[in-house]
Amino acid sequence: MIAAQLPALQVVVPLLGAPLCLLARKGNTAWALTLAISAVALLVATLLLGQVLAQGSVAYAFGGWAAPWGIEYRLDAVNAIVLLIVTGISTVVLLFAKTSVAHEIRPEQQVLFYTSWLLCLTGLLGITITGDAFNLFVFLEISSLSSYVLISLGSDRRALTAAYQYLIMGTIGATFILIGIGLLYMVTGTLNMADLAGRLPELTASRTVRTAFAFLTVGIGLKLALFPLHLWLPNAYAYAPSVVTAFLAATATKVAIYMLLRFMFSVFGAGFSFGAMPLPTLLVLLGAAAVLSASTVAIFQHNIKRMLAYSSVAQIGYMVLGMSLASSAGLTAAVLHLFNHALMKGGLFLALGCIAWRLGSVRLGDLAGLGYRMPWTMAAFVAGGLSLIGLPLTAGFISKWYLVLAALEQGWWPVVIVVVAGSLLAVVYIWRVIETAYFRDRGEPAPPVQEAPLSMLLPTWLLVGANVYFGIYTDLSVGVAGQAARVLLGTAP
Amino acid sequence: MSAAGLYNYWIVILLMMAGFYVVISSGNLVKKIVGLNLFQASVFILYISMGKVAGGSAPILREGVTQFSNPLPHVLILTAIVVGVATTALGLALVVRIREAYGTAEEDEIHQQDESL
């Protein structure tokens, strides 16, 4: 039965696709292959989500070796939704990529670009689906190494230094995670996450377990770009090729959030992470600082890609705030924002990709009067921007609404104030773009600019449309997020 | 266990801090990679040390041997070493490309050139 093999196929198909892609001679062939593989992965992820919603959880023993000894893939509502986000965003961005990549990346590098893309996809899916702590580290490094390559392919030479900086910080983060996993193995003698979760409660007084907890928190925090460990992110997103920014911004940090959720709630357990350890205080302070400081810095950016990168750091702050509440409502809000933010940032960065393709620049000053020359692209940017701010009828509103409700439930008024202040700051930086594009005249000696081609507009509007759809019809997203929250708190299978 | 019995772990901490310090303090991109390697090497030793069982022999099935060291951490760290090698290779490749683009591998000079744009 192929349905039983789906968890393995989710990772194996893109992994085998990568070397196959390398055999392609032309960029377009590699693109078609990558798109096909990504679409298959999306189909698998959809079927898996269906299985999870029907059965609660799905386990897969690799090579028939039973769980604590062999590597186990384990699916529940939390990672099934992340798998869907990663494969969905990858597929939509790839639809967009053909035109954009042909413009931004040299022909001889295009095949390698798509190969790295598939490896990155493999890594992200592997981290998400695996139930084995060491396996997670290996997939983390697969996705990290390939994302350094993807970022370094940007046309600006600063892409190289950005990739280098990310490599240094990312490797330190991954090594911290490796130390944490090693210390856990030292005291428990197991690497299987479910098994770890069973053995750790007796060992909460152990100093080794507490050290492991600290290493894992900081290591994942680095990959997550949690304030103040976010220094690699703005440059990496600003100078990477347009499609890479859209892909990584919508997926890589989401997978890191998932890692944090998985370790803090499923492996260590909410009682230890949020009771014995001072994690709630830490997360709420860092989350609030991320929202306020990154949103403020975003206002002063001249490069719009960089502005949205800082905004991503702020959005991560919202997810961390939701997580720090450690309640069913707070976790629902965090998972919901994870899903919605992927949609809004994906849409916004794709709209910027259209602008970069036509103008060759994403500097604020060059956008003057663009609202009338590229109406569809700018309309997409505005719609995505409204969702980022959190206006009603957009996806951004739903997740912020749930976050505010969750904070009120526990009487955490300062969190509500932070969420509202962050949204107001978002109004300011999105408005700067709108004002320039719609209310400022284009300079005199400007060459004519046309609307982006349909092959780029359609994927952009697909993501922007999803923002509106999930802003009105919330059954699927809220339902799955709610179930994910129950799984994390251990009140559902 | 006495402090001397934890000899391996003292080395781990020493290497880890030395590597970390080099990564942070050095302005040369190649030296940073060297620091990163030291840092990773300390973790390799941490894993290898934890697999040791007092009085255990190498984990090879042989007559007369009943106590073995744990081979699993060794296998795990073999994977991590491969990852480390790949990271080093990629890092050095990036340094080569950076030097081609900027004409230098010193962090402050690169920063200066970017600022002057």
Chai-1 contact restraints between the chains, C-beta under 6 A:
chainA,res_idxA,chainB,res_idxB,connection_type,confidence,min_distance_angstrom,max_distance_angstrom,comment,restraint_id
A,F134,B,L76,contact,1.0,0.0,6.0,A-B,restraint_1
A,E141,B,V83,contact,1.0,0.0,6.0,A-B,restraint_2
A,L145,B,A86,contact,1.0,0.0,6.0,A-B,restraint_3
A,L145,B,L90,contact,1.0,0.0,6.0,A-B,restraint_4
A,R157,B,A101,contact,1.0,0.0,6.0,A-B,restraint_5
A,L160,B,R97,contact,1.0,0.0,6.0,A-B,restraint_6
A,L160,B,I98,contact,1.0,0.0,6.0,A-B,restraint_7
A,L160,B,A101,contact,1.0,0.0,6.0,A-B,restraint_8
A,T161,B,I110,contact,1.0,0.0,6.0,A-B,restraint_9
A,A163,B,L94,contact,1.0,0.0,6.0,A-B,restraint_10
A,Y164,B,L94,contact,1.0,0.0,6.0,A-B,restraint_11
A,L167,B,G91,contact,1.0,0.0,6.0,A-B,restraint_12
A,T171,B,L36,contact,1.0,0.0,6.0,A-B,restraint_13
A,T171,B,T87,contact,1.0,0.0,6.0,A-B,restraint_14
A,T175,B,Q40,contact,1.0,0.0,6.0,A-B,restraint_15
A,T175,B,V43,contact,1.0,0.0,6.0,A-B,restraint_16
A,L178,B,V43,contact,1.0,0.0,6.0,A-B,restraint_17
A,I179,B,V43,contact,1.0,0.0,6.0,A-B,restraint_18
A,G182,B,L46,contact,1.0,0.0,6.0,A-B,restraint_19
A,G182,B,Y47,contact,1.0,0.0,6.0,A-B,restraint_20
A,M186,B,M50,contact,1.0,0.0,6.0,A-B,restraint_21
